[in-house]
Amino acid sequence: MVDYFFMRVPHAGNSIMKLELKEVTLVNFEEVIALEVTEDQRGYVAGNLYSIAESKFHSTYRPCAIYCDNKAVGFLMYESLERHNKPKEYSIFRFMIDKEYQGKGLGRKAMDLILAEIREKGGVEKISICYVKSNPVASGFYGSFGFREIGIDEETGEVIAEIRV
């Protein structure tokens, strides 16, 4: 299945945009790895090329391209924590919107899509997310979806926040 989830999003001028999550494949690989955050955001998220490569070594990692009207605008990756004996838990650990598409509400809609996709799996009890503490936007953005900070990852130093489903 190529398309995971999609939604129609009202846009300025009453036009409707189609936002969807797609599998990263040979067809869209180049488009996805070309996506970039702003220079001052580079320390907040691993590059898409690294993330896609990393996903090939972990069967529970799920890389997703974020598309708006058939154009790649972002990337995210999440995983089932079943390999950690937590089959009812998921972790979102990569999330980015290309610098050209930031500030248009696409990140918010993409987060809605990924949370819906995870919840649809059934039996989900917890969804966690991690982010760099110095990221000035992350805490408020993720908090607006119900994520609550629970601590710091000892290995990475990143903030861990979670939603209890």
Phi, psi and omega in degrees: 000125182273308179277130176273294183218155172211161175213153175265130187243123175299143183225164179309141180080016178064012174281160181248129176258147176258114178255132182211158175256131181232152174296144174276121184231178176301328182293319184250003183308309182298319180296319182289319181286345177280346180293141182221149170268174178291161182304318181286351178262354187300331179280358184266339184211142178294154179294153182296322178299313178300315182298316180296316178299315180300323182295337181287346180256357181228109185294343181268352179283140182233092177282137181227134171271139177261122182243142172233119181049049176066021177237129177294126181234352182189181183211146172213160176215140178219171178213153167281140180267023181297330178290347175257020181060036177229068187294347180257015182236147178228154178229127172264120184230003169220136179199120178211149171241134180304145184305330181285345185244004179289153177081012182248006180084003182289325178297318179297315180292323178294321178295320175303316181296314184290322177296321177295317180299315181295314180298328181293345180292341177080143177073009181288130179253330185210140173235126179246162177216151177231151180203159179289129184302327182281358178288114187289344184259330192304309185303311180292319180297306182292325177299328180292346176263359180103001177291134178239131181296132181240350179161192181241135175290122183295328181285315188259340184079005181278153175287139174247130177232154182215158172243131172268124184268000000 
